[in-house]
Amino acid sequence: MGLTPEQIVGDELIPILRKVERSERLSREDGILLSNTQNLTGVGHLANIVRERLHGGKTYFVRNQHINYTNICNKFCKFCSFYAKKGGPAPYQMSLEEVKHRLEWHRDVPLTEIHMVGGINPRLPYSYYLDLVRTVKEARPGVHVKAFTAVEIVEIARQGKVTVDQALADLIEAGLDSLPGGGIEILSDRVHAELFGKKLNGEEWKDVARAAAKLGLRQYATMLYGHIETVEERVDHLIQLRELQDETGHFLTMTPLSFHPESTELSDITGPTADDDLRAIAICRLMLDNFEHIKSFWIMNTVPVTQMSLWYGADDADGLVHEYEITYKSGEWGNKSQVLTYDNMLRMINEAGRIPIERDSLYREISAEELQASVMPKLTPLPMSKV
């Protein structure tokens, strides 16, 4: 005879269980309790109730490729190992031809999404960003372009001497389909001043989100956790996102991002544990009642944790991912290929006892026939290389 929900969550979490059963919005105090309780299993059980209410056993994934077009950046964030610096990665800036070459690497994979972000490189002109989007659309007709964090959007507008609204409109005309999350990390003035003071503050980031929503541009949301933020700041971040989603309704999904301190200015701290990773995902699912999807990013929290997370609130396992360059292990600047094959993605989800569902970037389920017809590049065969 199995345990009852009341036995799993224990006396401490029963009031939250009752709210979850009634689909009632959780409070800040609830979020702090979920963050501090020793009963991680109970927190996961609560999140799984919501996850299965929304999605049953389905777990979504996408065939995607990441392109990080430059690592030159003038923001110098203390948590970042990506930007070019002495003792770290060498500086680079991709030409449009190099971007085309990157897209050629996976010409045999029916990708549906290209995810592009980069550093804030003041040498790049306005036209570069528009041409970057056009280049992807020309090389991969039908693909969804998810590109440019809010910080990049503000830089693009500055380069073009236009408003954020106009920059977004121009990018949409060029082929931009959605905005990724990122750019704010944690909506906390204290953490902003300490770790990334040269980037947008919280209200500026929200203003970009509002401008995107006004133009019908969908957006993803993130939270970088496990650095210097407090439990209270994590919960406040989620409440601010929830309030913004109440206002705009344009966010597609939430992705908690597990901080990697290696090769950053915070390398002396201990990074998040599996407990932290699973708890962050579960609390996102419970607090963000107006977000349909919660994603587990396997590159940053590992495949095993992502498998477990599918029972802790996550309904999305991200994608196959190619050439993710934002997070490196110390000393591995040249190792940029981080990929799950299609079969491995299916196996990862099946092994966790969930149902793999291939999706597009807007969470529409797609069949193999639709995929082949819509997004396989129509390219001439590459010449055989000489050995």
Residue pairs with C-beta under 8 A, 6 or more apart in sequence:
5 17
5 45
5 49
6 14
6 17
8 41
8 42
8 45
9 16
9 17
9 39
9 42
9 45
9 46
10 39
10 42
12 33
12 37
12 39
12 42
13 33
13 34
13 37
13 39
13 42
13 43
13 46
15 30
16 26
16 30
16 33
16 34
16 46
16 286
17 46
18 24
19 25
19 26
19 30
20 26
20 46
20 49
20 50
20 286
21 49
23 53
23 289
25 289
26 34
26 286
26 287
26 289
28 235
28 236
28 239
30 286
30 287
31 234
31 235
31 238
31 239
31 283
31 286
31 287
32 231
32 232
32 235
34 43
34 46
34 279
34 282
34 283
34 286
35 231
35 234
35 235
35 279
35 283
36 231
37 43
40 275
40 278
40 279
43 279
43 282
43 283
43 286
43 312
44 278
44 282
44 311
44 312
44 313
46 282
46 286
47 281
47 282
47 283
47 285
47 286
47 312
47 313
48 311
48 312
48 313
50 285
50 286
50 289
50 313
51 285
51 294
51 313
51 314
51 315
54 292
54 315
55 315
56 355
57 353
57 354
57 355
58 315
58 354
58 355
58 357
59 310
59 314
59 315
59 316
59 317
59 349
59 352
59 354
59 355
59 356
59 357
60 293
60 315
60 316
60 317
60 357
60 358
60 359
60 363
61 316
61 317
61 318
61 319
61 320
61 345
61 349
61 356
61 357
61 358
61 359
62 112
62 113
62 318
62 319
62 320
62 358
62 359
62 360
62 361
63 109
63 110
63 111
63 112
63 113
63 319
63 320
63 342
63 358
63 371
64 111
64 112
64 113
64 114
64 115
64 318
64 319
64 320
64 321
64 322
65 102
65 103
65 106
65 109
65 111
65 113
65 114
65 115
65 321
65 322
65 323
66 115
66 116
66 321
66 322
66 323
66 324
66 325
67 94
67 99
67 102
67 103
67 114
67 115
67 116
67 136
67 323
68 82
68 116
68 117
68 118
68 323
68 324
68 325
68 326
69 93
69 94
69 99
69 116
69 118
69 132
70 92
70 93
70 94
70 118
70 119
70 121
70 124
71 82
71 83
71 84
71 89
71 91
71 92
71 118
71 119
71 325
72 83
72 84
72 91
72 92
72 93
72 119
72 121
72 123
73 80
73 82
73 83
73 84
73 118
73 119
73 120
73 121
74 119
74 120
74 121
74 122
74 198
75 83
75 119
75 120
75 151
75 196
75 198
75 199
76 83
76 198
77 83
77 185
77 195
77 196
77 198
77 199
78 194
78 195
78 196
78 264
78 265
78 266
79 185
79 195
79 196
79 224
79 227
79 259
79 261
79 264
79 265
79 266
80 264
81 88
81 260
81 262
81 263
81 264
81 327
81 328
82 89
82 119
82 325
82 326
82 327
82 328
83 89
83 119
84 90
84 91
84 92
84 119
88 263
88 333
89 328
89 333
90 333
93 121
93 123
93 124
94 102
96 131
96 132
96 135
99 132
99 135
99 136
99 139
100 135
100 139
102 323
103 114
103 136
103 139
103 140
103 377
104 139
104 379
104 382
105 322
105 323
106 322
107 377
107 379
107 382
109 320
110 371
110 372
110 375
110 376
111 140
111 143
111 375
112 143
112 144
112 360
112 361
112 366
112 371
112 374
112 375
113 143
113 144
113 145
113 146
113 319
113 360
113 361
114 136
114 140
114 143
114 144
114 145
114 146
114 147
115 146
115 147
115 180
116 132
116 136
116 145
116 146
116 147
116 148
117 147
117 148
117 149
117 152
117 180
117 182
117 326
118 152
120 151
120 152
120 155
122 155
122 159
124 159
125 159
126 156
126 159
126 160
126 161
126 162
126 167
129 148
129 152
129 156
129 159
129 171
130 170
130 171
130 174
131 174
132 147
133 145
133 147
133 171
133 174
133 175
133 176
134 174
134 175
136 143
136 145
136 175
137 143
137 145
137 174
137 175
139 377
140 375
140 377
141 375
141 377
141 378
142 374
142 375
143 375
144 177
144 178
144 360
144 361
144 362
145 175
145 176
145 177
145 178
146 177
146 178
146 179
146 180
146 220
146 361
147 171
147 176
147 179
147 180
148 156
148 171
148 176
148 179
148 180
149 179
149 180
149 181
149 182
149 183
150 179
150 182
150 183
150 184
150 200
150 204
150 205
150 208
150 209
151 182
151 183
151 199
151 200
151 205
152 183
153 164
153 167
153 168
153 171
153 179
153 208
154 164
154 200
154 204
154 208
156 167
156 171
157 163
157 164
157 166
157 167
160 166
160 167
160 170
162 170
164 207
164 208
164 211
165 211
165 214
165 215
168 176
168 211
168 212
168 215
168 217
169 215
172 215
172 217
176 217
177 217
177 218
177 361
178 217
178 218
178 219
178 220
178 252
178 361
178 362
179 209
179 212
179 217
179 218
179 219
179 220
180 219
180 220
180 222
181 219
181 220
181 221
181 222
181 254
181 255
182 222
183 199
183 200
183 205
183 208
184 192
184 199
184 200
184 202
184 205
185 191
185 192
185 195
185 196
185 222
185 223
185 224
186 192
186 223
186 224
186 225
186 229
186 233
186 234
186 237
187 202
187 205
187 236
187 237
187 240
187 241
188 202
188 229
188 233
188 236
188 237
189 201
189 202
190 233
191 227
191 228
191 229
191 233
192 199
192 201
192 202
194 228
195 227
195 228
195 266
200 208
202 240
206 240
206 244
209 219
209 244
209 248
209 250
209 251
210 244
210 247
210 248
212 218
212 219
212 250
213 219
213 248
213 249
213 250
216 250
217 250
218 250
218 251
218 252
218 362
219 250
219 251
219 252
220 251
220 252
220 253
220 254
220 255
221 241
221 245
221 251
221 253
221 254
221 255
221 291
222 254
222 255
222 256
222 257
223 234
223 237
223 238
223 241
223 254
223 255
223 256
223 257
223 280
223 284
224 257
224 259
225 234
225 256
225 257
225 258
225 259
225 272
225 276
225 280
226 258
226 259
226 271
226 272
226 276
227 259
227 261
227 266
227 269
228 266
228 269
229 237
234 280
234 283
235 283
235 287
238 283
238 284
238 287
238 288
239 287
241 251
241 254
241 288
241 291
242 287
242 288
242 289
242 290
242 291
244 251
245 251
245 288
245 290
245 291
246 290
249 290
251 291
252 292
252 293
252 361
252 362
252 363
253 291
253 292
253 293
253 294
253 295
253 316
253 363
254 284
254 288
254 291
254 293
254 294
254 295
255 294
255 295
255 296
255 297
255 318
256 277
256 280
256 281
256 284
256 294
256 296
256 297
257 297
257 300
258 271
258 272
258 276
258 277
258 280
258 297
258 300
258 301
259 266
259 271
259 272
260 271
260 300
260 327
260 329
261 267
261 268
261 269
261 270
261 271
262 271
262 328
262 329
262 330
263 328
263 330
263 331
267 330
272 280
272 301
274 301
274 302
274 304
274 305
274 308
277 301
277 305
277 309
278 305
278 308
278 309
278 312
279 312
281 294
281 296
281 309
281 312
281 313
281 314
282 312
282 313
284 291
284 294
284 313
285 294
285 312
285 313
285 314
286 313
288 294
292 363
293 315
293 316
293 363
294 313
294 314
294 315
294 316
295 314
295 316
295 317
295 318
296 305
296 306
296 309
296 310
296 314
296 316
296 317
296 318
297 306
297 318
298 305
298 306
298 317
298 318
298 340
298 348
299 318
299 321
299 324
299 327
299 338
300 327
301 309
303 340
303 348
306 314
306 317
306 348
307 348
307 349
307 351
307 352
308 352
310 317
310 349
310 352
310 353
310 354
311 352
311 353
317 345
317 348
317 349
319 345
320 339
320 340
320 341
320 342
320 345
321 338
321 339
321 340
322 337
322 338
322 339
323 336
323 337
323 338
324 336
324 338
325 336
328 335
329 335
340 348
345 356
346 356
349 355
349 356
350 356
357 365
358 365
358 366
358 371
359 365
359 366
360 366
